Amino acid sequence: MTTMALNNLWNYLEGLKLARKDRDWLAGKLMEATEKEVAETRHQQEYVKETLYRALDEVEAAKRGELKMMTEDEFLEELKKDGLL
């Protein structure tokens, strides 16, 4: 929303003369979206962190000769098979 639209919405809400209980409910509803966004961002960050650690572990295992790394062609083929490319 634009700043003007938000100001108009705020003026409208102030004009409603809401009871304390109703203001608390409205504030809670406004915060729900923010809390969901924070939770989703944290989840994405944890997923990326976990994936990077797993990838680094695989590279280290490959350096020690414990794991054979895929070639570029094998990797691209796997992505195609999984529908990611």
C-alpha positions in Angstrom: 0.0 0.0 0.0 1.1 3.5 -0.5 1.8 5.8 2.4 -1.3 7.8 1.7 -3.5 4.7 1.6 -2.0 3.5 4.9 -2.5 7.0 6.5 -6.2 6.9 5.3 -6.6 3.4 6.8 -5.0 4.5 10.0 -7.3 7.5 10.2 -10.3 5.3 9.6 -9.2 2.8 12.4 -8.7 5.7 14.8 -12.2 6.9 14.0 -13.7 3.6 15.0 -13.1 4.1 18.7 -12.3 0.5 19.3 -12.4 -1.1 22.7 -9.1 -2.2 24.2 -9.9 -5.9 23.5 -10.6 -5.0 19.8 -7.4 -3.0 19.5 -5.5 -5.9 20.9 -7.1 -8.3 18.5 -6.3 -6.0 15.5 -2.7 -5.6 16.7 -2.4 -9.3 16.9 -3.7 -9.8 13.4 -1.3 -7.2 12.0 1.6 -9.0 13.8 0.7 -12.5 12.5 2.0 -11.8 9.0 5.2 -10.4 10.4 5.7 -13.5 12.6 5.0 -15.8 9.7 7.5 -14.0 7.5 10.2 -14.3 10.2 9.5 -18.0 10.8 9.7 -18.7 7.0 12.9 -16.7 6.7 14.5 -18.6 9.6 13.3 -21.9 8.1 14.9 -21.0 4.7 18.2 -19.9 6.4 18.4 -23.2 8.3 17.7 -25.2 5.1 20.5 -23.4 3.3 22.9 -23.8 6.2 22.1 -27.5 6.5 22.5 -28.0 2.7 25.9 -26.1 2.6 27.2 -28.2 5.5 26.2 -31.4 3.8 27.8 -30.3 0.6 31.0 -29.4 2.4 31.0 -32.8 4.1 30.7 -34.5 0.7 33.6 -32.5 -0.8 35.8 -33.4 2.2 34.8 -37.1 1.8 35.6 -36.9 -1.9 39.0 -35.4 -1.1 39.7 -38.3 1.2 38.7 -40.7 -1.5 35.6 -41.9 0.4 33.1 -40.6 -2.1 33.1 -40.3 -5.9 31.9 -36.9 -7.0 29.5 -36.6 -9.9 30.7 -35.2 -13.2 29.1 -32.0 -14.4 27.1 -34.0 -17.0 25.9 -36.5 -14.3 24.8 -33.6 -12.1 23.0 -31.8 -14.9 21.3 -35.1 -15.9 20.1 -35.6 -12.3 18.7 -32.1 -12.2 16.8 -32.8 -15.5 15.5 -36.1 -14.1 14.2 -34.3 -11.0 12.6 -31.6 -13.1 14.8 -28.9 -11.7 16.3 -27.9 -15.0 
